Amino acid sequence: MDNFNFYSPTEFVFGKDRESECGEYVKKYGGSKVLIHYGGGSAERSGLLGRVRESLNKSGISFIELGGVKPNPRDTLVYKGIDLCRSEGVDFILAVGGGSSIDSAKAIAAGVPYDGDFWDFYSGKSIEKALPIGVVLTIAAAGSEGSGDSVITKEDGMLKRGAGSDVLRSKFSILNPALTQTLPAYQTACGATDIMAHVFERYFTNTTEVEITDRLCEAVLITMVKETPRVIADPDNYDARANIMWAGMVAHNGLVGVGRSQDWNSHGIEHELSALYDCAHGAGLAVIMPSWMEFVYKHNVMRFCQMATRVFGCQMNFENPEATALEGIRRFRSFLHSIGMPINFAELGANEEDIPALVEKFGIGRRRTGGFVALSADDITEIYKIAAKASL
């Protein structure tokens, strides 16, 4: 196990109706003028924004609002949010929604105290200061409610890039699983896929002797394999929703990745798909992650055998370990298909002829293609080709 620091200062407020307490937590963490940042009309129609406003009013906290966050959040709204916060003297940002709203809020929070262009942070510059952030979560997926990470799409060139800093970790995150019960099955499945991908990016490591985090990773993955079909079949199953919501946070707050090297190439490769086609991030990961596995599994066959036996219940073939590894990958792809996820380019709405452009964009502004296996442009091309033609 490698040396590590683990820092996770967010206060998690979990359970039914806890959004009615958001004003108390904004006050607790020093907010006096709040930007409520959210996506579409569902937060308004459901009454959630009304409950948030009521709670802020009850705590004597003034607020302004900025809606309109899209999936794969755009830099144009971030610039608007930065200007609004500066002109209105905002000192706290409250994200209401899923990963897109939270990521956009983080970008605004970093941009307000910064003299330059906030995109500098998404081009490699370190973030040293940001406005404090709170979260009312409505989708279990990105894990941004517990992480210091943010991903934004630059509309000029449609570049999707990430930034991260501990100063972007939310002061509090309110997690009410009941808020996810109205999600369409497709969105639920996309979120579940993203959660599993966050774990797999950490699970496939070159660090040895990491049994404790291996087992934590496997616990989250097994939970997702069990609970996701339950909520697809019964969207109002609060207990299954609760397990998934907490799994999403655990998958991405850093806990399951301590002491080990990580990969993250699947996320980078997928980002180009969702930037170009504006597809759901989880759906893109469902196409890319098993394809990446098929390309790299020979690098450490036994790690893939461990996944296959511990997570997907495969029998170990000691005479032919590769068969076990491939069966585990097949079962993963089959599971994704069973919950309604696409498994190839055609089902995602992507075009194989765009692969050269995807590979070229992948290389713009990126510093690394290392991780579990270092990938060249030719390797990334092959992964896209596998993804284009994948089948069960």
C-alpha positions as CSV (number, residue, x, y, z in Angstrom):
1,M,0.0,0.0,0.0
2,D,1.3,3.5,-0.9
3,N,1.6,6.4,1.5
4,F,-1.5,8.6,1.4
5,N,-3.4,11.6,3.0
6,F,-7.1,11.2,3.3
7,Y,-9.2,14.4,3.7
8,S,-13.0,14.4,3.6
9,P,-14.4,17.3,5.6
10,T,-18.0,17.3,4.2
11,E,-20.8,17.0,6.7
12,F,-23.3,14.5,5.2
13,V,-27.0,15.0,6.2
14,F,-28.8,11.8,5.2
15,G,-32.4,10.9,5.2
16,K,-36.0,11.8,4.5
17,D,-37.0,15.5,4.4
18,R,-33.5,16.7,5.4
19,E,-33.6,19.3,2.7
20,S,-35.9,21.3,5.0
21,E,-32.8,21.9,7.2
22,C,-30.5,23.4,4.5
23,G,-30.9,27.0,5.8
24,E,-29.5,25.8,9.2
25,Y,-26.4,24.3,7.5
26,V,-25.8,27.3,5.3
27,K,-25.8,29.5,8.4
28,K,-23.6,27.0,10.3
29,Y,-21.0,27.3,7.6
30,G,-21.0,31.1,7.3
31,G,-23.3,31.8,4.4
32,S,-25.3,35.0,4.4
33,K,-26.0,35.6,0.7
34,V,-26.6,32.5,-1.3
35,L,-26.7,31.6,-5.0
36,I,-29.1,28.7,-5.5
37,H,-27.8,26.9,-8.6
38,Y,-29.9,24.2,-10.2
39,G,-30.8,22.6,-13.5
40,G,-34.3,22.3,-15.1
41,G,-37.8,22.7,-14.1
42,S,-38.2,19.4,-12.2
43,A,-36.7,20.9,-9.0
44,E,-39.4,23.6,-9.2
45,R,-42.3,21.3,-10.2
46,S,-41.5,18.8,-7.5
47,G,-41.6,21.5,-4.8
48,L,-38.0,20.9,-3.9
49,L,-36.9,24.5,-4.7
50,G,-39.9,25.8,-2.7
51,R,-38.7,23.8,0.4
52,V,-35.2,25.1,-0.1
53,R,-36.3,28.7,-0.3
54,E,-38.5,28.3,2.8
55,S,-35.7,26.9,4.8
56,L,-33.3,29.7,3.8
57,N,-36.0,32.3,4.6
58,K,-36.6,30.7,8.0
59,S,-32.9,31.0,8.7
60,G,-32.8,34.6,7.7
61,I,-30.6,34.0,4.7
62,S,-31.0,36.0,1.5
63,F,-30.6,34.3,-1.9
64,I,-30.6,34.7,-5.6
65,E,-31.1,31.9,-8.2
66,L,-29.5,30.7,-11.4
67,G,-31.1,27.7,-13.1
68,G,-30.5,26.2,-16.5
69,V,-27.6,23.8,-15.8
70,K,-27.5,21.2,-18.5
71,P,-26.1,17.7,-18.4
72,N,-22.4,18.0,-19.3
73,P,-22.5,21.5,-17.8
74,R,-21.2,24.3,-20.0
75,D,-18.7,27.1,-19.4
76,T,-21.1,29.7,-20.7
77,L,-23.4,29.3,-17.6
78,V,-20.4,29.3,-15.3
79,Y,-19.2,32.7,-16.6
80,K,-22.8,34.0,-16.1
81,G,-22.8,32.6,-12.5
82,I,-19.4,34.2,-11.7
83,D,-20.6,37.6,-12.9
84,L,-23.8,37.2,-11.0
85,C,-22.1,36.2,-7.7
86,R,-19.7,39.2,-7.9
87,S,-22.4,41.7,-8.7
88,E,-24.7,40.5,-6.0
89,G,-22.1,39.9,-3.2
90,V,-22.8,36.2,-2.9
91,D,-20.7,34.4,-0.3
92,F,-22.1,30.9,-0.5
93,I,-23.3,28.6,-3.3
94,L,-26.0,26.0,-2.9
95,A,-26.2,23.4,-5.6
96,V,-29.6,21.8,-5.9
97,G,-29.5,18.8,-8.3
98,G,-27.1,16.1,-9.5
99,G,-23.5,16.1,-10.6
100,S,-23.9,18.6,-13.3
101,S,-25.4,21.3,-11.0
102,I,-22.7,20.5,-8.4
103,D,-19.8,20.6,-10.9
104,S,-21.1,23.9,-12.3
105,A,-21.4,25.3,-8.8
106,K,-17.8,24.3,-8.0
107,A,-16.6,26.0,-11.2
108,I,-18.4,29.2,-10.2
109,A,-17.1,29.0,-6.7
110,A,-13.5,28.8,-8.0
111,G,-14.0,31.5,-10.5
112,V,-15.5,34.2,-8.2
113,P,-12.3,35.0,-6.2
114,Y,-10.0,34.5,-9.2
115,D,-8.7,37.3,-11.3
116,G,-8.3,35.3,-14.5
117,D,-10.4,33.0,-16.6
118,F,-11.8,30.1,-14.6
119,W,-11.0,27.8,-17.5
120,D,-7.4,28.1,-16.4
121,F,-8.3,25.6,-13.6
122,Y,-9.6,23.1,-16.2
123,S,-6.4,23.5,-18.2
124,G,-4.1,22.5,-15.3
125,K,-3.8,25.5,-12.9
126,S,-4.2,24.7,-9.2
127,I,-7.3,26.0,-7.4
128,E,-6.3,27.6,-4.1
129,K,-9.4,29.5,-3.1
130,A,-13.1,29.1,-3.7
131,L,-16.5,30.2,-2.2
132,P,-18.0,27.6,0.2
133,I,-20.5,25.2,-1.3
134,G,-23.4,23.2,-0.1
135,V,-25.4,20.5,-1.8
136,V,-29.0,19.2,-1.9
137,L,-28.6,16.0,-4.0
138,T,-31.3,14.7,-6.3
139,I,-29.4,12.1,-8.4
140,A,-27.1,9.3,-7.1
141,A,-24.4,9.2,-9.8
142,A,-21.4,11.5,-10.0
143,G,-20.4,11.5,-6.3
144,S,-19.6,15.2,-6.7
145,E,-21.4,15.8,-3.4
146,G,-18.5,14.2,-1.6
147,S,-15.5,14.9,-3.9
148,G,-13.3,17.9,-4.7
149,D,-13.7,17.2,-8.5
150,S,-15.6,19.1,-11.2
151,V,-16.0,18.5,-14.9
152,I,-17.1,21.3,-17.3
153,T,-17.5,21.4,-21.1
154,K,-16.1,24.3,-23.0
155,E,-18.5,25.1,-25.8
156,D,-15.8,26.5,-28.1
157,G,-14.4,23.2,-29.4
158,M,-16.6,21.1,-27.1
159,L,-13.8,20.2,-24.8
160,K,-14.8,18.4,-21.7
161,R,-12.2,18.7,-18.9
162,G,-11.9,18.2,-15.2
163,A,-10.4,20.1,-12.3
164,G,-10.0,19.2,-8.7
165,S,-9.1,20.6,-5.3
166,D,-9.9,20.0,-1.7
167,V,-11.2,23.6,-1.5
168,L,-14.0,22.5,-3.8
169,R,-15.4,19.9,-1.4
170,S,-18.8,20.9,-0.2
171,K,-19.2,22.1,3.4
172,F,-22.4,20.0,3.7
173,S,-24.3,17.6,1.4
174,I,-28.0,16.8,2.1
175,L,-28.8,13.3,0.8
176,N,-32.5,12.4,0.8
177,P,-33.0,9.2,-1.2
178,A,-36.7,9.9,-1.6
179,L,-35.7,12.8,-4.0
180,T,-34.4,10.2,-6.5
181,Q,-37.6,8.2,-6.6
182,T,-39.1,10.2,-9.5
183,L,-36.0,9.7,-11.8
184,P,-36.7,7.8,-15.0
185,A,-35.2,4.3,-15.1
186,Y,-32.7,5.4,-17.7
187,Q,-31.3,8.1,-15.5
188,T,-31.2,5.8,-12.6
189,A,-29.2,3.2,-14.6
190,C,-26.9,5.9,-15.9
191,G,-26.1,7.0,-12.4
192,A,-25.5,3.4,-11.3
193,T,-23.1,2.9,-14.1
194,D,-21.2,6.0,-13.2
195,I,-20.9,4.8,-9.6
196,M,-19.5,1.5,-10.7
197,A,-17.1,3.2,-13.1
198,H,-15.8,5.4,-10.2
199,V,-14.9,2.3,-8.3
200,F,-13.4,0.4,-11.2
201,E,-11.1,3.4,-12.0
202,R,-9.6,2.8,-8.6
203,Y,-9.9,-1.0,-8.5
204,F,-7.7,-1.6,-11.5
205,T,-4.4,-0.6,-9.9
206,N,-0.7,-1.5,-10.2
207,T,-0.3,-1.1,-6.4
208,T,0.0,-4.5,-4.6
209,E,-1.2,-5.5,-1.1
210,V,-4.3,-3.3,-1.0
211,E,-6.7,-5.8,0.3
212,I,-8.7,-3.4,2.5
213,T,-9.5,-1.0,-0.3
214,D,-10.0,-4.0,-2.7
215,R,-12.7,-5.3,-0.4
216,L,-14.3,-1.8,0.0
217,C,-14.4,-1.5,-3.7
218,E,-16.0,-4.9,-4.1
219,A,-18.6,-4.1,-1.4
220,V,-19.7,-1.0,-3.4
221,L,-19.8,-3.0,-6.7
222,I,-21.8,-5.9,-5.2
223,T,-24.2,-3.4,-3.7
224,M,-24.8,-1.8,-7.1
225,V,-25.3,-5.2,-8.8
226,K,-27.9,-6.1,-6.2
227,E,-29.7,-2.8,-5.7
228,T,-29.9,-1.3,-9.2
229,P,-32.3,-4.0,-10.6
230,R,-34.4,-3.5,-7.5
231,V,-35.0,0.2,-8.1
232,I,-35.4,-0.3,-11.9
233,A,-38.2,-2.8,-11.0
234,D,-39.6,-0.7,-8.1
235,P,-38.7,3.0,-8.4
236,D,-40.3,3.8,-5.0
237,N,-38.0,1.3,-3.1
238,Y,-36.6,3.8,-0.6
239,D,-34.2,1.3,1.0
240,A,-32.6,0.4,-2.3
241,R,-32.4,4.0,-3.2
242,A,-30.7,4.8,0.1
243,N,-28.1,2.1,-0.5
244,I,-27.4,3.4,-4.0
245,M,-27.2,7.1,-2.8
246,W,-24.7,6.3,-0.1
247,A,-22.7,4.0,-2.5
248,G,-22.4,6.9,-4.9
249,M,-20.8,9.1,-2.3
250,V,-18.5,6.3,-1.0
251,A,-17.4,5.5,-4.6
252,H,-16.0,9.0,-5.2
253,N,-15.0,10.8,-2.0
254,G,-11.6,9.1,-2.1
255,L,-12.0,6.4,0.5
256,V,-11.9,3.4,-1.8
257,G,-8.8,4.8,-3.6
258,V,-6.4,5.5,-0.8
259,G,-3.0,3.9,-0.8
260,R,-3.2,2.8,-4.5
261,S,-2.5,4.1,-8.0
262,Q,-5.6,4.7,-10.1
263,D,-6.5,4.7,-13.8
264,W,-9.2,7.2,-15.0
265,N,-8.5,6.6,-18.7
266,S,-12.0,5.2,-19.3
267,H,-13.5,8.5,-18.0
268,G,-11.2,10.5,-20.2
269,I,-12.1,8.4,-23.3
270,E,-15.8,8.7,-22.5
271,H,-15.6,12.4,-22.0
272,E,-15.0,12.9,-25.7
273,L,-18.2,10.9,-26.5
274,S,-20.4,12.9,-24.2
275,A,-18.8,16.2,-25.4
276,L,-19.3,15.3,-29.0
277,Y,-22.7,13.6,-28.8
278,D,-24.1,15.2,-25.6
279,C,-25.0,11.7,-24.4
280,A,-25.4,10.8,-20.7
281,H,-22.0,10.3,-19.1
282,G,-23.1,7.0,-17.5
283,A,-24.4,5.7,-20.9
284,G,-21.0,6.5,-22.5
285,L,-19.2,4.7,-19.7
286,A,-21.4,1.7,-20.2
287,V,-20.0,1.5,-23.8
288,I,-16.4,2.4,-23.0
289,M,-15.6,0.7,-19.7
290,P,-16.0,-3.0,-20.7
291,S,-14.2,-2.2,-24.0
292,W,-11.3,-0.7,-22.1
293,M,-11.3,-3.9,-19.9
294,E,-11.1,-6.1,-23.0
295,F,-8.2,-4.1,-24.3
296,V,-6.1,-4.1,-21.1
297,Y,-7.0,-7.3,-19.2
298,K,-3.8,-9.1,-20.2
299,H,-1.8,-6.6,-18.2
300,N,-2.9,-8.3,-15.0
301,V,-5.2,-11.2,-15.7
302,M,-5.4,-12.2,-12.1
303,R,-6.8,-8.8,-11.1
304,F,-9.6,-9.3,-13.6
305,C,-10.1,-12.8,-12.3
306,Q,-10.5,-11.4,-8.8
307,M,-13.2,-9.0,-10.1
308,A,-14.9,-11.9,-11.9
309,T,-15.0,-14.2,-9.0
310,R,-15.6,-11.7,-6.1
311,V,-18.0,-9.3,-7.8
312,F,-19.8,-11.3,-10.5
313,G,-19.7,-14.8,-9.0
314,C,-17.7,-16.5,-11.8
315,Q,-16.0,-19.8,-11.1
316,M,-12.2,-19.6,-11.3
317,N,-10.7,-21.6,-14.1
318,F,-7.2,-22.3,-12.8
319,E,-6.2,-24.0,-16.1
320,N,-7.3,-21.0,-18.1
321,P,-7.4,-17.8,-16.1
322,E,-8.0,-15.7,-19.2
323,A,-11.3,-17.4,-19.7
324,T,-12.4,-16.3,-16.2
325,A,-11.2,-12.8,-16.7
326,L,-13.1,-12.5,-20.0
327,E,-16.2,-14.1,-18.4
328,G,-16.2,-11.4,-15.7
329,I,-16.0,-8.7,-18.4
330,R,-18.8,-10.3,-20.3
331,R,-21.0,-10.5,-17.1
332,F,-20.3,-6.8,-16.4
333,R,-21.4,-5.8,-19.9
334,S,-24.4,-8.1,-19.7
335,F,-25.4,-6.5,-16.3
336,L,-25.2,-3.0,-17.9
337,H,-27.4,-4.2,-20.8
338,S,-29.9,-5.7,-18.3
339,I,-30.5,-2.3,-16.6
340,G,-31.1,-0.6,-20.0
341,M,-27.6,0.7,-20.8
342,P,-26.2,0.9,-24.4
343,I,-23.2,-1.4,-25.0
344,N,-21.9,-0.1,-28.4
345,F,-21.7,2.9,-30.6
346,A,-25.0,2.2,-32.5
347,E,-27.0,2.0,-29.2
348,L,-25.4,5.1,-27.9
349,G,-25.9,7.1,-31.1
350,A,-22.2,7.5,-31.8
351,N,-20.5,7.0,-35.2
352,E,-17.5,4.9,-35.9
353,E,-16.2,7.3,-38.5
354,D,-15.8,9.9,-35.8
355,I,-13.1,7.9,-34.0
356,P,-10.1,9.8,-35.4
357,A,-11.7,13.1,-34.3
358,L,-12.4,11.6,-30.8
359,V,-8.8,10.5,-30.4
360,E,-7.5,13.9,-31.6
361,K,-9.7,15.7,-29.1
362,F,-8.6,13.4,-26.3
363,G,-5.1,14.6,-26.7
364,I,-5.9,18.3,-26.5
365,G,-4.7,19.8,-23.2
366,R,-4.1,16.4,-21.5
367,R,-0.9,15.7,-19.6
368,R,-1.2,12.0,-19.1
369,T,-2.5,8.8,-20.6
370,G,-1.0,6.5,-17.9
371,G,-2.7,4.7,-15.0
372,F,-3.3,1.0,-15.0
373,V,-1.9,0.8,-18.6
374,A,-0.3,3.7,-20.4
375,L,-2.3,4.3,-23.6
376,S,-1.0,5.7,-26.9
377,A,-3.3,7.3,-29.5
378,D,-3.3,4.0,-31.4
379,D,-4.4,2.2,-28.2
380,I,-7.3,4.7,-27.6
381,T,-8.3,4.2,-31.2
382,E,-8.5,0.4,-30.7
383,I,-10.6,0.9,-27.5
384,Y,-13.1,3.0,-29.5
385,K,-13.2,0.4,-32.2
386,I,-14.0,-2.3,-29.7
387,A,-16.7,-0.1,-28.2
388,A,-18.1,0.6,-31.7
389,K,-18.7,-3.1,-32.4
390,A,-19.3,-4.5,-28.9
391,S,-22.0,-7.2,-28.4
392,L,-23.1,-9.6,-25.7
